[in-house]
């Protein structure tokens, strides 16, 4: 479960970062990452999980199914790809 973050990258710009799990790596230089967020229902005040899939650029094809990764927003690389994989997330809880 993640909270949306913004960090300053090397070029000095704020970029949105999310963490999730790799679901698929069958495409060339692309991985599908599932990001789970927790929302609060407006009427019943109950927390519930919402998952969303993002296609992210993986130039070296080093990430595999089940890896926890951090993705960062970037310029559009293709029609569906506007995220880039930054690193593996080794936070075990």
Helices and strands as residue ranges (DSSP letters): E 5-8, E 14-27, E 30-40, E 47-57, E 68-73, E 83-88
